[in-house]
Amino acid sequence: MSDEKPLDHRLLQQAEAYSRLYPSILPRLKAAMQAGNPAVQALVLSMQTALSQADDQRERQLRDGWGLSAKEARVTLRLIDGSTVADCAADMGIAESTVRTHVKSVFAKTGRTRQSQLGSLLQLRPGVPPSEA
């Protein structure tokens, strides 16, 4: 059991890094998985689990470090990861005006005024007050 935790942690780090470096990897692996290769199916399932855990961890960091609501954290992560307001609204099933309202709230809570500031500060140093970043 003690061997499983370090393996899970390494897998989580690798999956997160690969998805950021190679955004096209997940659709390509999904296509290979649908082709029926059992080894690829096991790999894809492991990566999906690891990526889901990474997203949950990033969302939790934003909520705990900055006092964001769950929706604010999800919107922030989507925007940080390159989604547009329109894409974010469509993915979440909410209006673009609602996404903008969440963004305004995030700016107020973090002391930031631009999306680019959120990206660097929330990903690299969640919870650090603006004056210390």
Solvent accessible surface area in square Angstrom, and as a share of the most:
residue,aa,sasa,rsa
1,M,175,0.78
2,S,90,0.58
3,D,120,0.62
4,E,105,0.47
5,K,137,0.58
6,P,63,0.40
7,L,96,0.48
8,D,79,0.41
9,H,103,0.46
10,R,121,0.44
11,L,50,0.25
12,L,25,0.12
13,Q,101,0.45
14,Q,99,0.44
15,A,2,0.01
16,E,48,0.21
17,A,49,0.38
18,Y,104,0.40
19,S,20,0.13
20,R,100,0.36
21,L,127,0.63
22,Y,120,0.45
23,P,101,0.64
24,S,60,0.38
25,I,36,0.18
26,L,65,0.32
27,P,83,0.52
28,R,171,0.62
29,L,28,0.14
30,K,104,0.44
31,A,61,0.47
32,A,38,0.29
33,M,52,0.23
34,Q,130,0.58
35,A,89,0.69
36,G,40,0.38
37,N,71,0.36
38,P,102,0.64
39,A,75,0.58
40,V,31,0.18
41,Q,75,0.33
42,A,61,0.47
43,L,83,0.41
44,V,6,0.03
45,L,116,0.58
46,S,43,0.28
47,M,13,0.06
48,Q,87,0.39
49,T,67,0.39
50,A,4,0.03
51,L,22,0.11
52,S,60,0.39
53,Q,87,0.39
54,A,2,0.02
55,D,70,0.36
56,D,74,0.38
57,Q,75,0.33
58,R,22,0.08
59,E,22,0.10
60,R,115,0.42
61,Q,80,0.36
62,L,3,0.01
63,R,83,0.30
64,D,111,0.57
65,G,32,0.31
66,W,26,0.09
67,G,48,0.46
68,L,8,0.04
69,S,52,0.34
70,A,36,0.28
71,K,80,0.34
72,E,12,0.06
73,A,0,0.00
74,R,89,0.32
75,V,0,0.00
76,T,3,0.02
77,L,17,0.08
78,R,76,0.28
79,L,15,0.07
80,I,34,0.17
81,D,80,0.41
82,G,62,0.60
83,S,30,0.19
84,T,77,0.45
85,V,27,0.16
86,A,48,0.37
87,D,71,0.37
88,C,0,0.00
89,A,5,0.04
90,A,81,0.63
91,D,94,0.49
92,M,33,0.15
93,G,67,0.65
94,I,41,0.21
95,A,59,0.46
96,E,72,0.32
97,S,74,0.48
98,T,50,0.29
99,V,0,0.00
100,R,118,0.43
101,T,85,0.49
102,H,35,0.16
103,V,17,0.10
104,K,143,0.61
105,S,33,0.21
106,V,1,0.00
107,F,42,0.18
108,A,86,0.66
109,K,92,0.39
110,T,2,0.01
111,G,50,0.48
112,R,15,0.05
113,T,103,0.60
114,R,155,0.57
115,Q,82,0.36
116,S,78,0.50
117,Q,68,0.30
118,L,5,0.03
119,G,15,0.15
120,S,55,0.36
121,L,34,0.17
122,L,7,0.03
123,Q,74,0.33
124,L,139,0.69
125,R,110,0.40
126,P,39,0.25
127,G,30,0.29
128,V,28,0.16
129,P,63,0.39
130,P,65,0.41
131,S,108,0.70
132,E,115,0.52
133,A,57,0.44
